């Protein structure tokens, strides 16, 4: 599991973090559970961003496509309810 964790950390660092940093966001790996659930934490401007719901879905898709061992992706410390509402 440590080897997979290192691969995912490197993937986050090389592929996803640069994209999030464009808008002042960040991401970190919290843990991979024994039942293959990857727990990630969004940070920086991702917190409270109305677009974060789309970002999380995209990240989940990318992770699952690149790491077949991961069964589920969860984001800790973040939920759609914590984002700002956009009024029209």
N, CA, C and O of each residue as an XYZ file, in Angstrom:
352
protein
N       0.831     -1.202      0.000
C       0.000      0.000      0.000
C       0.875      1.267      0.000
O       0.483      2.291     -0.560
N       2.043      1.195      0.619
C       2.955      2.341      0.659
C       3.420      2.726     -0.743
O       3.544      3.908     -1.067
N       3.675      1.714     -1.567
C       4.127      1.969     -2.933
C       3.043      2.711     -3.722
O       3.336      3.662     -4.446
N       1.799      2.272     -3.577
C       0.674      2.925     -4.234
C       0.527      4.353     -3.721
O       0.287      5.275     -4.501
N       0.669      4.533     -2.430
C       0.567      5.870     -1.840
C       1.618      6.806     -2.431
O       1.314      7.954     -2.756
N       2.817      6.335     -2.568
C       3.890      7.156     -3.144
C       3.606      7.489     -4.606
O       3.862      8.610     -5.047
N       3.082      6.530     -5.354
C       2.739      6.771     -6.762
C       1.649      7.837     -6.879
O       1.718      8.722     -7.732
N       0.651      7.741     -6.014
C      -0.448      8.707     -6.060
C       0.036     10.089     -5.624
O      -0.348     11.094     -6.223
N       0.864     10.148     -4.598
C       1.421     11.441     -4.169
C       2.192     12.098     -5.306
O       2.061     13.299     -5.541
N       2.984     11.318     -6.000
C       3.756     11.851     -7.118
C       2.834     12.316     -8.244
O       3.066     13.360     -8.852
N       1.787     11.536     -8.517
C       0.805     11.894     -9.535
C       0.114     13.207     -9.175
O      -0.045     14.084    -10.024
N      -0.293     13.336     -7.923
C      -0.930     14.575     -7.468
C       0.020     15.754     -7.660
O      -0.368     16.803     -8.175
N       1.252     15.567     -7.244
C       2.275     16.616     -7.328
C       2.544     17.031     -8.773
O       2.629     18.221     -9.077
N       2.675     16.057     -9.652
C       3.057     16.333    -11.043
C       1.896     16.755    -11.937
O       2.058     17.625    -12.793
N       0.732     16.147    -11.746
C      -0.370     16.326    -12.695
C      -1.500     17.225    -12.205
O      -1.990     18.067    -12.958
N      -1.918     17.056    -10.952
C      -3.104     17.777    -10.489
C      -2.785     19.068     -9.751
O      -3.466     20.075     -9.945
N      -1.773     19.053     -8.920
C      -1.436     20.239     -8.142
C      -1.164     21.467     -9.012
O      -1.669     22.547     -8.703
N      -0.390     21.340    -10.081
C      -0.153     22.532    -10.917
C      -1.443     23.158    -11.459
O      -1.541     24.379    -11.577
N      -2.421     22.326    -11.783
C      -3.697     22.842    -12.284
C      -4.473     23.576    -11.199
O      -5.064     24.625    -11.456
N      -4.473     23.028     -9.988
C      -5.176     23.664     -8.873
C      -4.485     24.950     -8.442
O      -5.145     25.906     -8.035
N      -3.175     24.976     -8.528
C      -2.420     26.149     -8.096
C      -2.668     27.371     -8.981
O      -2.447     28.502     -8.549
N      -3.117     27.155    -10.191
C      -3.433     28.275    -11.085
C      -4.437     29.207    -10.426
O      -4.346     30.426    -10.571
N      -5.404     28.630     -9.694
C      -6.435     29.420     -9.025
C      -6.203     29.510     -7.520
O      -7.112     29.872     -6.773
N      -4.994     29.184     -7.071
C      -4.678     29.302     -5.649
C      -5.122     28.127     -4.802
O      -5.201     28.241     -3.579
N      -5.413     26.997     -5.435
C      -5.842     25.815     -4.700
C      -4.701     24.836     -4.489
O      -3.594     25.013     -4.998
N      -5.001     23.808     -3.728
C      -4.023     22.769     -3.455
C      -4.759     21.484     -3.102
O      -5.967     21.485     -2.868
N      -4.005     20.387     -3.069
C      -4.576     19.082     -2.742
C      -3.513     18.257     -2.030
O      -2.325     18.351     -2.341
N      -3.951     17.453     -1.079
C      -3.005     16.564     -0.395
C      -3.662     15.210     -0.137
O      -4.880     15.105      0.012
N      -2.830     14.193     -0.090
C      -3.288     12.840      0.195
C      -3.359     12.673      1.708
O      -2.380     12.921      2.412
N      -4.503     12.258      2.200
C      -4.692     12.031      3.638
C      -4.359     10.588      3.973
O      -3.548     10.316      4.858
N      -4.997      9.658      3.251
C      -4.720      8.243      3.478
C      -5.361      7.393      2.394
O      -6.239      7.838      1.655
N      -4.892      6.153      2.326
C      -5.550      5.116      1.536
C      -5.951      4.054      2.534
O      -5.098      3.484      3.214
N      -7.237      3.783      2.627
C      -7.724      2.817      3.598
C      -7.465      1.394      3.120
O      -7.119      1.166      1.961
N      -7.637      0.452      4.024
C      -7.430     -0.962      3.686
C      -8.404     -1.448      2.624
O      -8.112     -2.389      1.886
N      -9.574     -0.796      2.552
C     -10.555     -1.195      1.536
C     -10.461     -0.321      0.277
O     -11.438     -0.165     -0.455
N      -9.266      0.247      0.037
C      -8.929      0.964     -1.202
C      -9.725      2.246     -1.425
O     -10.074      2.579     -2.557
N     -10.006      2.955     -0.345
C     -10.622      4.270     -0.445
C      -9.520      5.313     -0.296
O      -8.803      5.338      0.704
N      -9.396      6.165     -1.299
C      -8.409      7.230     -1.276
C      -9.056      8.463     -0.670
O     -10.088      8.933     -1.149
N      -8.442      8.986      0.389
C      -8.955     10.190      1.030
C      -8.009     11.345      0.709
O      -6.810     11.297      0.982
N      -8.600     12.383      0.119
C      -7.851     13.562     -0.285
C      -8.393     14.790      0.436
O      -9.530     14.801      0.909
N      -7.565     15.816      0.510
C      -7.994     17.066      1.140
C      -7.723     18.217      0.183
O      -6.591     18.425     -0.254
N      -8.787     18.969     -0.139
C      -8.644     20.185     -0.926
C      -8.246     21.312      0.016
O      -8.715     21.377      1.153
N      -7.382     22.195     -0.462
C      -6.887     23.277      0.375
C      -6.834     24.576     -0.415
O      -7.088     24.591     -1.620
N      -6.505     25.653      0.261
C      -6.368     26.945     -0.397
C      -7.691     27.457     -0.923
O      -8.722     27.328     -0.264
N      -7.664     28.036     -2.107
C      -8.867     28.622     -2.686
C      -9.912     27.596     -3.102
O     -11.026     27.969     -3.468
N      -9.575     26.317     -3.052
C     -10.575     25.281     -3.355
C     -11.673     25.285     -2.284
O     -12.827     24.953     -2.557
N     -11.289     25.666     -1.063
C     -12.258     25.732      0.029
C     -13.173     26.924     -0.238
O     -12.718     28.063     -0.351
N     -14.451     26.642     -0.335
C     -15.421     27.695     -0.574
C     -15.628     28.050     -2.032
O     -16.451     28.910     -2.344
N     -14.906     27.411     -2.926
C     -15.065     27.705     -4.349
C     -16.322     27.024     -4.883
O     -16.496     25.822     -4.682
N     -17.199     27.763     -5.555
C     -18.409     27.156     -6.106
C     -18.118     26.078     -7.142
O     -18.930     25.172     -7.328
N     -16.981     26.157     -7.814
C     -16.624     25.167     -8.826
C     -15.985     23.915     -8.265
O     -15.693     22.983     -9.014
N     -15.762     23.874     -6.956
C     -15.064     22.736     -6.344
C     -15.823     21.421     -6.522
O     -15.201     20.359     -6.561
N     -17.132     21.468     -6.629
C     -17.904     20.236     -6.836
C     -17.495     19.593     -8.161
O     -17.403     18.369     -8.255
N     -17.253     20.403     -9.171
C     -16.826     19.885    -10.467
C     -15.372     19.415    -10.408
O     -14.999     18.416    -11.024
N     -14.571     20.153     -9.660
C     -13.165     19.781     -9.484
C     -13.047     18.421     -8.816
O     -12.241     17.592     -9.238
N     -13.844     18.180     -7.776
C     -13.770     16.897     -7.062
C     -14.181     15.745     -7.963
O     -13.561     14.682     -7.929
N     -15.210     15.940     -8.762
C     -15.658     14.880     -9.674
C     -14.593     14.591    -10.735
O     -14.343     13.435    -11.077
N     -13.975     15.646    -11.246
C     -12.919     15.471    -12.243
C     -11.721     14.747    -11.639
O     -11.169     13.837    -12.257
N     -11.320     15.144    -10.444
C     -10.204     14.485     -9.767
C     -10.519     13.015     -9.529
O      -9.672     12.152     -9.757
N     -11.724     12.731     -9.076
C     -12.130     11.341     -8.838
C     -12.019     10.524    -10.120
O     -11.488      9.414    -10.099
N     -12.507     11.052    -11.218
C     -12.447     10.357    -12.503
C     -11.003     10.111    -12.934
O     -10.653      9.008    -13.352
N     -10.175     11.136    -12.830
C      -8.771     11.020    -13.232
C      -8.041      9.983    -12.381
O      -7.281      9.171    -12.908
N      -8.268     10.008    -11.076
C      -7.611      9.055    -10.169
C      -8.033      7.626    -10.509
O      -7.192      6.733    -10.618
N      -9.330      7.417    -10.675
C      -9.826      6.061    -10.956
C      -9.333      5.547    -12.311
O      -9.097      4.349    -12.467
N      -9.179      6.431    -13.280
C      -8.666      6.019    -14.593
C      -7.194      5.622    -14.524
O      -6.753      4.733    -15.252
N      -6.445      6.273    -13.658
C      -5.003      6.049    -13.582
C      -4.578      5.053    -12.513
O      -3.469      4.522    -12.566
N      -5.449      4.796    -11.545
C      -5.124      3.880    -10.453
C      -6.303      2.930    -10.237
O      -7.194      3.194     -9.430
N      -6.287      1.851    -10.958
C      -7.391      0.879    -10.923
C      -7.571      0.257     -9.537
O      -8.633     -0.283     -9.229
N      -6.529      0.336     -8.703
C      -6.599     -0.245     -7.354
C      -7.518      0.566     -6.443
O      -7.995      0.051     -5.432
N      -7.769      1.825     -6.790
C      -8.601      2.697     -5.963
C     -10.065      2.447     -6.280
O     -10.508      2.569     -7.422
N     -10.800      2.095     -5.239
C     -12.213      1.766     -5.377
C     -13.097      3.011     -5.277
O     -14.124      3.116     -5.947
N     -12.676      3.949     -4.431
C     -13.480      5.141     -4.172
C     -12.551      6.295     -3.792
O     -11.485      6.087     -3.213
N     -12.978      7.513     -4.128
C     -12.235      8.713     -3.735
C     -13.151      9.557     -2.861
O     -14.285      9.854     -3.238
N     -12.648      9.939     -1.688
C     -13.405     10.798     -0.779
C     -12.579     12.038     -0.478
O     -11.349     11.995     -0.432
N     -13.277     13.133     -0.275
C     -12.622     14.391      0.083
C     -12.979     14.711      1.524
O     -14.155     14.836      1.866
N     -11.972     14.842      2.362
C     -12.195     15.117      3.777
C     -12.097     16.619      4.036
O     -11.335     17.329      3.379
N     -12.881     17.084      5.002
C     -12.852     18.495      5.353
C     -13.495     19.398      4.330
O     -13.312     20.614      4.375
N     -14.239     18.831      3.418
C     -14.890     19.595      2.358
C     -16.213     18.937      2.021
O     -16.325     17.711      2.007
N     -17.197     19.747      1.753
C     -18.463     19.222      1.238
C     -19.105     20.302      0.382
O     -18.811     21.485      0.556
N     -19.976     19.911     -0.537
C     -20.628     20.908     -1.391
C     -21.378     21.959     -0.577
O     -21.520     23.098     -1.021
N     -21.854     21.590      0.601
C     -22.596     22.531      1.439
C     -21.709     23.655      1.962
O     -22.218     24.699      2.370
N     -20.400     23.460      1.958
C     -19.479     24.472      2.471
C     -19.064     25.479      1.412
O     -18.304     26.402      1.705
N     -19.545     25.322      0.197
C     -19.178     26.272     -0.847
C     -20.112     27.467     -0.802
O     -21.212     27.396     -0.255
N     -19.664     28.551     -1.378
C     -20.475     29.771     -1.417
C     -21.590     29.585     -2.436
O     -21.408     28.948     -3.473
N     -22.735     30.150     -2.119
C     -23.836     30.114     -3.070
C     -23.694     31.264     -4.044
O     -23.281     32.366     -3.683
N     -24.043     30.984     -5.277
C     -24.014     32.017     -6.311
C     -25.441     32.485     -6.523
O     -26.328     31.687     -6.825
N     -25.654     33.771     -6.364
C     -26.993     34.308     -6.583
C     -27.049     34.953     -7.952
O     -26.137     35.675     -8.357
N     -28.130     34.682     -8.653
C     -28.318     35.248     -9.987
C     -29.274     36.419     -9.932
O     -29.561     37.031    -10.961
